[in-house]
Amino acid sequence: MSKEDRLPLSNPVRADNSEESVKCPSCGMMIGIGYEDEEMIVCPVCEERIPIDEVHTLYASNEEY
């Protein structure tokens, strides 16, 4: 692979099974955002309310292991 073919570090190649997620700041649970247009989401484990605009979104695997 030549240097010109590489993607920049800020835009890595994602796996096919990755989904947009946020990590709960209280319990660490990864919560898939999906197609929701909510401003706040509720963690299904600890019931913490998480404002979407204040957390970093990640692309995590949805394989649950």
C-alpha positions in Angstrom: 0.0 0.0 0.0 1.5 3.3 -1.0 1.4 6.4 1.2 -1.2 8.1 -1.1 -3.7 5.2 -0.6 -3.8 5.4 3.2 -6.6 7.2 5.0 -5.9 9.9 7.5 -5.9 8.9 11.2 -9.0 11.0 11.8 -11.1 8.9 9.4 -10.2 5.3 10.0 -12.0 2.4 8.1 -14.8 1.1 10.2 -16.0 -2.5 10.4 -19.2 -3.5 8.6 -20.9 -4.2 11.9 -20.1 -1.0 13.7 -22.9 1.3 14.9 -22.9 4.8 16.3 -22.7 4.6 20.0 -22.1 6.6 23.2 -20.5 5.4 26.4 -22.4 6.0 29.6 -20.2 8.2 31.9 -21.6 6.5 35.0 -21.6 2.7 34.3 -19.6 2.4 31.1 -22.4 0.7 29.1 -22.1 1.3 25.3 -25.5 2.5 24.0 -26.3 2.4 20.3 -27.8 5.6 19.0 -29.1 4.2 15.8 -31.4 6.6 13.9 -32.8 8.3 17.0 -33.0 12.1 16.8 -33.3 12.5 20.6 -31.4 15.2 22.5 -31.2 13.0 25.6 -30.9 9.2 25.9 -31.4 7.1 29.0 -28.9 4.4 29.9 -30.8 1.0 30.1 -28.5 -0.2 33.0 -28.2 2.7 35.4 -31.0 5.0 34.0 -28.6 8.0 33.8 -29.9 10.7 31.3 -27.1 11.4 28.8 -27.2 14.6 26.6 -26.1 13.5 23.1 -24.5 16.9 22.2 -22.2 16.7 25.2 -20.7 13.2 24.7 -18.3 11.9 22.0 -19.9 9.4 19.6 -18.0 6.3 18.8 -18.4 3.6 16.2 -18.4 0.3 18.1 -19.1 -3.2 17.1 -22.6 -4.5 17.8 -21.4 -8.1 18.3 -21.8 -8.0 22.2 -18.5 -9.6 23.1 
